[in-house]
Amino acid sequence: MRFYGTGAAEGLPNPFCECYLCEYARKHGGKDVRTRSMFRLSEKTCIDLGPDAFKQAEMYGDFKNLEHVLVTHTHSDHFSYAMMEVRRMATKRIEKPLNYYFTGDAYHMVQRYADSDFILGGKFKKLLENDVIRCHCLEYGRTYEIDDIRVTPLKGNHYGDMKENAANYLIRMADGRTLFYGLDTGPYFEETFEALKNTKIDILISECTYGGGEDTYPNPGHLSYTACVKVFERLLLQGTIDSSTRVYLTHINHCHTADHETLQKMFDVSGLPMICTVAWDGLEI
């Protein structure tokens, strides 16, 4: 498993920005440079396939054997129609379609776009007809067998392009470990906490968009350092995570946040009993 991207919508550094953190990232490079969020679960499965996927594939591994894409939501930093077209352009590829999985209104939006001339110049429908890609609709709270993993989408406190809630994915890996991927979301809904009550999570991948910020400012659809700690404390209290859970922070933006080293130190002295790692592009689990 590998983090292909750990940034938020604008990446880091934002190419148009001269704020302290963007200038710091330009100067220091390394872990402070972040492409848009993507996570590779296995050779066959990833979570999100966004606008930086071309560069990410070059750096961390190609998509020749990729068969399944779990989509969190339809914001353009997580979902890219262009990558669907890039797959069509491959002159030699596996014959299986690339399966995309959506929840709720996100799936219906994609189906409507299939009849639109505005997406890929009207070519999107042909991608479906020619089995270059295949789109599937998942229900929140229902468990699905996808390749060799069990996937349950839970509702995230964040809206996509059609006001659909983001999907946070509870995943049972082939080796028996349980992973929860919580991007993009603000403080969890009660129904999401409830759904996690009888589950022991081994790996928790959490967003921390506003990093060093004290609040979830400027909107409740993301988490800050303080909000992350509150969510983790609730999960600890209900037994979903414990001191053996490995926590990774990702989806980090350039405003209301801190550089990688500073943010890591904040989690190191948070008092939380788990090991919390601020992820970086290319980090392998």
DRENDO-1510 file (C-alpha; in Angstrom, 1 decimal, always signed):
<recs>
REC; n; res; u; v; w
REC; 1; MET; +0.0; +0.0; +0.0 .
REC; 2; ARG; +1.3; +3.4; -0.9 .
REC; 3; PHE; +0.4; +7.1; -0.7 .
REC; 4; TYR; +0.6; +8.4; -4.3 .
REC; 5; GLY; -0.5; +11.9; -3.3 .
REC; 6; THR; -1.1; +13.5; +0.1 .
REC; 7; GLY; -2.2; +17.0; -0.8 .
REC; 8; ALA; -5.5; +18.8; -1.0 .
REC; 9; ALA; -7.2; +20.5; -4.0 .
REC; 10; GLU; -4.5; +23.0; -4.9 .
REC; 11; GLY; -1.5; +20.8; -4.2 .
REC; 12; LEU; +1.6; +22.0; -2.3 .
REC; 13; PRO; +3.1; +24.3; -3.3 .
REC; 14; ASN; +0.2; +26.0; -5.0 .
REC; 15; PRO; +1.8; +27.2; -8.3 .
REC; 16; PHE; +0.0; +30.6; -8.0 .
REC; 17; CYS; +0.8; +31.2; -4.3 .
REC; 18; GLU; +3.6; +32.9; -2.4 .
REC; 19; CYS; +2.4; +32.2; +1.2 .
REC; 20; TYR; +4.9; +31.0; +3.8 .
REC; 21; LEU; +4.2; +27.3; +3.4 .
REC; 22; CYS; +4.3; +27.3; -0.4 .
REC; 23; GLU; +7.6; +29.1; -0.4 .
REC; 24; TYR; +8.9; +26.8; +2.3 .
REC; 25; ALA; +7.9; +23.7; +0.2 .
REC; 26; ARG; +9.6; +25.2; -2.9 .
REC; 27; LYS; +12.8; +25.8; -0.9 .
REC; 28; HIS; +12.9; +22.6; +1.1 .
REC; 29; GLY; +11.1; +20.1; -1.2 .
REC; 30; GLY; +10.9; +16.5; +0.1 .
REC; 31; LYS; +8.0; +15.7; +2.3 .
REC; 32; ASP; +6.6; +19.2; +2.1 .
REC; 33; VAL; +5.8; +18.9; -1.7 .
REC; 34; ARG; +2.4; +17.2; -2.1 .
REC; 35; THR; +0.4; +16.2; -5.1 .
REC; 36; ARG; -3.4; +15.7; -5.0 .
REC; 37; SER; -4.6; +12.8; -2.9 .
REC; 38; MET; -4.5; +9.2; -4.1 .
REC; 39; PHE; -3.9; +6.0; -2.3 .
REC; 40; ARG; -2.8; +2.6; -3.9 .
REC; 41; LEU; -4.3; -0.3; -2.0 .
REC; 42; SER; -2.8; -2.9; -4.2 .
REC; 43; GLU; -1.6; -3.6; -7.7 .
REC; 44; LYS; -5.3; -3.9; -8.8 .
REC; 45; THR; -7.0; -1.3; -6.6 .
REC; 46; CYS; -6.7; +2.4; -5.7 .
REC; 47; ILE; -8.7; +5.1; -4.0 .
REC; 48; ASP; -9.3; +8.1; -6.3 .
REC; 49; LEU; -7.5; +8.8; -9.6 .
REC; 50; GLY; -7.1; +12.5; -10.0 .
REC; 51; PRO; -5.4; +15.1; -12.1 .
REC; 52; ASP; -1.9; +14.3; -10.9 .
REC; 53; ALA; -2.1; +10.5; -11.6 .
REC; 54; PHE; +0.1; +10.7; -14.7 .
REC; 55; LYS; +3.1; +12.1; -12.7 .
REC; 56; GLN; +2.3; +9.9; -9.7 .
REC; 57; ALA; +2.4; +6.7; -11.9 .
REC; 58; GLU; +5.8; +7.8; -13.3 .
REC; 59; MET; +7.1; +8.2; -9.7 .
REC; 60; TYR; +5.5; +5.4; -7.8 .
REC; 61; GLY; +4.3; +2.7; -10.2 .
REC; 62; ASP; +2.2; +2.5; -13.4 .
REC; 63; PHE; -1.5; +1.5; -13.7 .
REC; 64; LYS; -1.0; -1.4; -16.2 .
REC; 65; ASN; -2.7; -3.8; -13.8 .
REC; 66; LEU; -5.1; -1.4; -12.2 .
REC; 67; GLU; -8.7; -2.7; -12.3 .
REC; 68; HIS; -10.6; -0.9; -9.6 .
REC; 69; VAL; -10.9; +2.7; -8.6 .
REC; 70; LEU; -12.9; +3.6; -5.4 .
REC; 71; VAL; -14.0; +7.2; -5.8 .
REC; 72; THR; -14.4; +9.2; -2.6 .
REC; 73; HIS; -16.3; +12.0; -4.4 .
REC; 74; THR; -16.4; +14.0; -7.6 .
REC; 75; HIS; -14.3; +17.0; -6.8 .
REC; 76; SER; -11.7; +17.4; -9.5 .
REC; 77; ASP; -8.7; +16.9; -7.2 .
REC; 78; HIS; -10.0; +13.3; -6.6 .
REC; 79; PHE; -11.7; +12.3; -9.8 .
REC; 80; SER; -10.5; +13.0; -13.4 .
REC; 81; TYR; -12.4; +12.3; -16.6 .
REC; 82; ALA; -9.1; +12.9; -18.4 .
REC; 83; MET; -7.5; +9.7; -16.9 .
REC; 84; MET; -10.4; +7.7; -18.3 .
REC; 85; GLU; -9.5; +9.0; -21.8 .
REC; 86; VAL; -5.8; +8.3; -21.2 .
REC; 87; ARG; -6.7; +4.7; -20.6 .
REC; 88; ARG; -8.5; +4.5; -23.9 .
REC; 89; MET; -5.4; +5.8; -25.6 .
REC; 90; ALA; -3.3; +2.9; -24.5 .
REC; 91; THR; -2.5; +0.9; -27.6 .
REC; 92; LYS; -1.9; -2.3; -25.6 .
REC; 93; ARG; -3.6; -2.9; -22.3 .
REC; 94; ILE; -5.4; -5.6; -20.3 .
REC; 95; GLU; -8.8; -6.4; -21.9 .
REC; 96; LYS; -10.7; -6.0; -18.6 .
REC; 97; PRO; -12.4; -2.6; -18.1 .
REC; 98; LEU; -11.3; -0.2; -15.4 .
REC; 99; ASN; -14.0; -0.3; -12.8 .
REC; 100; TYR; -15.0; +2.9; -11.1 .
REC; 101; TYR; -17.2; +2.8; -7.9 .
REC; 102; PHE; -19.4; +5.7; -6.9 .
REC; 103; THR; -21.9; +6.3; -4.1 .
REC; 104; GLY; -25.3; +8.0; -4.2 .
REC; 105; ASP; -25.8; +11.0; -6.5 .
REC; 106; ALA; -22.2; +10.8; -7.7 .
REC; 107; TYR; -23.1; +7.7; -9.7 .
REC; 108; HIS; -26.2; +9.4; -11.2 .
REC; 109; MET; -24.2; +12.5; -12.1 .
REC; 110; VAL; -21.7; +10.4; -14.0 .
REC; 111; GLN; -24.5; +8.6; -15.8 .
REC; 112; ARG; -26.0; +12.0; -16.9 .
REC; 113; TYR; -22.6; +13.1; -18.0 .
REC; 114; ALA; -22.4; +10.1; -20.3 .
REC; 115; ASP; -25.0; +11.8; -22.5 .
REC; 116; SER; -23.3; +15.2; -22.4 .
REC; 117; ASP; -21.2; +16.7; -25.1 .
REC; 118; PHE; -19.3; +18.8; -22.5 .
REC; 119; ILE; -17.3; +15.9; -21.0 .
REC; 120; LEU; -14.4; +14.7; -23.1 .
REC; 121; GLY; -16.1; +16.2; -26.2 .
REC; 122; GLY; -18.9; +13.7; -26.0 .
REC; 123; LYS; -16.5; +10.7; -25.9 .
REC; 124; PHE; -17.4; +9.6; -22.3 .
REC; 125; LYS; -20.4; +7.5; -23.5 .
REC; 126; LYS; -18.1; +5.6; -25.9 .
REC; 127; LEU; -15.7; +4.8; -23.1 .
REC; 128; LEU; -18.6; +3.0; -21.4 .
REC; 129; GLU; -19.9; +1.4; -24.6 .
REC; 130; ASN; -16.5; +0.1; -25.5 .
REC; 131; ASP; -15.8; -1.2; -22.0 .
REC; 132; VAL; -12.8; +1.0; -21.5 .
REC; 133; ILE; -14.3; +1.8; -18.2 .
REC; 134; ARG; -17.3; +0.6; -16.2 .
REC; 135; CYS; -19.2; +2.5; -13.5 .
REC; 136; HIS; -20.8; +0.9; -10.5 .
REC; 137; CYS; -23.1; +2.3; -7.8 .
REC; 138; LEU; -22.4; +1.5; -4.2 .
REC; 139; GLU; -24.9; +2.0; -1.3 .
REC; 140; TYR; -23.7; +3.5; +2.0 .
REC; 141; GLY; -23.5; +0.9; +4.7 .
REC; 142; ARG; -23.5; -2.1; +2.4 .
REC; 143; THR; -20.5; -4.4; +2.0 .
REC; 144; TYR; -19.2; -5.4; -1.4 .
REC; 145; GLU; -16.6; -7.9; -2.5 .
REC; 146; ILE; -14.2; -6.2; -4.9 .
REC; 147; ASP; -11.3; -8.3; -6.1 .
REC; 148; ASP; -9.9; -9.8; -2.8 .
REC; 149; ILE; -11.1; -7.1; -0.4 .
REC; 150; ARG; -14.4; -6.3; +1.3 .
REC; 151; VAL; -15.5; -2.7; +1.0 .
REC; 152; THR; -18.1; -0.8; +2.9 .
REC; 153; PRO; -18.7; +2.9; +2.0 .
REC; 154; LEU; -19.7; +5.1; +5.0 .
REC; 155; LYS; -21.0; +8.7; +4.7 .
REC; 156; GLY; -18.4; +11.5; +5.0 .
REC; 157; ASN; -19.2; +15.0; +6.2 .
REC; 158; HIS; -18.3; +16.6; +2.9 .
REC; 159; TYR; -20.1; +17.4; -0.4 .
REC; 160; GLY; -19.0; +16.7; -4.0 .
REC; 161; ASP; -20.0; +18.5; -7.2 .
REC; 162; MET; -23.7; +17.4; -7.0 .
REC; 163; LYS; -23.9; +17.9; -3.2 .
REC; 164; GLU; -23.4; +14.2; -2.8 .
REC; 165; ASN; -21.7; +13.1; +0.4 .
REC; 166; ALA; -18.2; +11.8; +0.1 .
REC; 167; ALA; -17.6; +8.1; +0.6 .
REC; 168; ASN; -15.3; +7.1; +3.5 .
REC; 169; TYR; -14.3; +3.5; +2.9 .
REC; 170; LEU; -14.1; +0.8; +5.5 .
REC; 171; ILE; -12.0; -2.0; +4.0 .
REC; 172; ARG; -11.2; -5.5; +5.1 .
REC; 173; MET; -7.9; -6.5; +3.4 .
REC; 174; ALA; -7.1; -10.0; +2.1 .
REC; 175; ASP; -4.6; -10.5; +5.0 .
REC; 176; GLY; -7.4; -9.8; +7.6 .
REC; 177; ARG; -6.4; -6.3; +8.5 .
REC; 178; THR; -9.1; -3.6; +8.6 .
REC; 179; LEU; -8.4; -0.2; +7.1 .
REC; 180; PHE; -10.5; +3.0; +7.3 .
REC; 181; TYR; -10.0; +5.7; +4.7 .
REC; 182; GLY; -11.5; +8.9; +5.9 .
REC; 183; LEU; -11.1; +11.5; +3.1 .
REC; 184; ASP; -12.8; +14.0; +2.6 .
REC; 185; THR; -14.8; +14.7; +5.8 .
REC; 186; GLY; -15.3; +17.1; +8.6 .
REC; 187; PRO; -16.2; +15.8; +12.1 .
REC; 188; TYR; -17.9; +12.4; +11.5 .
REC; 189; PHE; -21.6; +12.0; +11.4 .
REC; 190; GLU; -23.2; +10.1; +14.3 .
REC; 191; GLU; -24.2; +7.4; +11.8 .
REC; 192; THR; -20.6; +7.0; +10.8 .
REC; 193; PHE; -19.4; +6.7; +14.4 .
REC; 194; GLU; -22.2; +4.2; +15.0 .
REC; 195; ALA; -21.3; +2.1; +12.0 .
REC; 196; LEU; -17.7; +1.9; +13.3 .
REC; 197; LYS; -18.7; +0.9; +16.8 .
REC; 198; ASN; -18.3; -2.8; +16.5 .
REC; 199; THR; -15.2; -2.6; +14.3 .
REC; 200; LYS; -11.5; -2.7; +15.3 .
REC; 201; ILE; -9.5; -0.6; +12.8 .
REC; 202; ASP; -5.8; -1.6; +12.3 .
REC; 203; ILE; -5.0; +1.2; +9.9 .
REC; 204; LEU; -6.7; +4.6; +10.0 .
REC; 205; ILE; -6.0; +7.0; +7.2 .
REC; 206; SER; -7.4; +10.4; +8.1 .
REC; 207; GLU; -7.6; +13.7; +6.4 .
REC; 208; CYS; -6.0; +16.6; +8.1 .
REC; 209; THR; -6.6; +19.3; +5.6 .
REC; 210; TYR; -6.2; +22.3; +7.9 .
REC; 211; GLY; -3.3; +20.8; +9.7 .
REC; 212; GLY; -2.1; +23.2; +12.4 .
REC; 213; GLY; -5.3; +25.2; +12.5 .
REC; 214; GLU; -7.2; +25.2; +15.8 .
REC; 215; ASP; -10.6; +24.8; +14.2 .
REC; 216; THR; -12.2; +23.3; +11.1 .
REC; 217; TYR; -12.2; +26.8; +9.6 .
REC; 218; PRO; -13.0; +27.8; +6.9 .
REC; 219; ASN; -15.7; +25.1; +6.5 .
REC; 220; PRO; -16.9; +22.0; +8.4 .
REC; 221; GLY; -16.2; +19.7; +5.4 .
REC; 222; HIS; -12.6; +19.0; +6.5 .
REC; 223; LEU; -10.6; +18.3; +9.7 .
REC; 224; SER; -7.8; +20.3; +11.4 .
REC; 225; TYR; -5.3; +19.0; +13.9 .
REC; 226; THR; -7.6; +19.8; +16.8 .
REC; 227; ALA; -10.6; +18.3; +15.0 .
REC; 228; CYS; -8.6; +15.1; +14.2 .
REC; 229; VAL; -7.7; +14.7; +17.9 .
REC; 230; LYS; -11.4; +15.0; +18.9 .
REC; 231; VAL; -12.4; +12.4; +16.3 .
REC; 232; PHE; -9.7; +10.0; +17.4 .
REC; 233; GLU; -10.6; +10.4; +21.1 .
REC; 234; ARG; -14.2; +9.5; +20.2 .
REC; 235; LEU; -13.0; +6.4; +18.3 .
REC; 236; LEU; -10.7; +5.4; +21.2 .
REC; 237; LEU; -13.6; +5.8; +23.6 .
REC; 238; GLN; -15.9; +3.5; +21.6 .
REC; 239; GLY; -13.1; +0.9; +21.0 .
REC; 240; THR; -12.8; +1.3; +17.3 .
REC; 241; ILE; -9.1; +2.2; +17.6 .
REC; 242; ASP; -6.5; +1.5; +20.3 .
REC; 243; SER; -2.8; +2.0; +20.9 .
REC; 244; SER; -2.0; -0.7; +18.3 .
REC; 245; THR; -3.8; +1.2; +15.5 .
REC; 246; ARG; -1.5; +2.9; +13.0 .
REC; 247; VAL; -2.8; +6.4; +12.1 .
REC; 248; TYR; -1.7; +8.3; +8.9 .
REC; 249; LEU; -2.6; +11.9; +8.2 .
REC; 250; THR; -3.1; +13.1; +4.6 .
REC; 251; HIS; -5.0; +15.5; +2.4 .
REC; 252; ILE; -3.0; +18.5; +3.7 .
REC; 253; ASN; -3.3; +21.9; +2.2 .
REC; 254; HIS; -1.2; +25.1; +2.2 .
REC; 255; CYS; -3.3; +27.4; +4.3 .
REC; 256; HIS; -4.2; +27.1; +8.1 .
REC; 257; THR; -1.6; +24.4; +8.4 .
REC; 258; ALA; +2.0; +23.7; +9.2 .
REC; 259; ASP; +5.1; +22.3; +7.5 .
REC; 260; HIS; +5.5; +18.6; +7.6 .
REC; 261; GLU; +8.0; +18.5; +10.5 .
REC; 262; THR; +6.0; +20.9; +12.7 .
REC; 263; LEU; +2.7; +19.0; +12.1 .
REC; 264; GLN; +4.4; +15.7; +12.9 .
REC; 265; LYS; +5.7; +17.2; +16.2 .
REC; 266; MET; +2.2; +18.3; +17.1 .
REC; 267; PHE; +0.9; +14.8; +16.8 .
REC; 268; ASP; +3.9; +13.4; +18.6 .
REC; 269; VAL; +3.0; +15.5; +21.7 .
REC; 270; SER; -0.8; +15.1; +21.4 .
REC; 271; GLY; -1.1; +12.6; +24.2 .
REC; 272; LEU; -2.8; +10.1; +21.9 .
REC; 273; PRO; -1.8; +6.5; +22.6 .
REC; 274; MET; -1.4; +5.5; +18.9 .
REC; 275; ILE; +1.5; +6.2; +16.6 .
REC; 276; CYS; +0.3; +9.0; +14.3 .
REC; 277; THR; +2.3; +9.6; +11.1 .
REC; 278; VAL; +1.9; +12.6; +8.9 .
REC; 279; ALA; +2.1; +10.9; +5.5 .
REC; 280; TRP; +4.1; +12.1; +2.5 .
REC; 281; ASP; +4.0; +11.4; -1.2 .
REC; 282; GLY; +5.5; +8.0; -1.9 .
REC; 283; LEU; +5.2; +6.7; +1.7 .
REC; 284; GLU; +4.6; +2.9; +1.7 .
REC; 285; ILE; +2.7; +1.0; +4.4 .
</recs>
